[in-house]
């Protein structure tokens, strides 16, 4: 399954607005780099095929 790369610039702009936080260009660039690194690390795990019969996660019931 092929997925497109996230648009980190658009995501950061939306989060700035929603959270009411103003980022300078240097901080925005560093966040973009960090999100890209995290996505690259997660890609192999997300691409790992799971058998349809495997439970993805248990359900907690109190």
C-alpha positions, 0 to 999 in steps of 0.5 A: 500500500502506497501512501502520500507524504504528509504536508508538514508545512500545512499541518504546522500552519494549522496547528499554529492557528488552532493552538494560538502559538506563533512559530518563527521560521527557525522553529518551524523548520526544525519541527518540519525536520523532526516530523519528517524523521518520525514519519521515516522511522514509522514507515517500515512499521506501518508498511508491515503486513498483518494477517486479517485474523490478527487483533490490532489492539485489545479493548480495555473494559473497566 
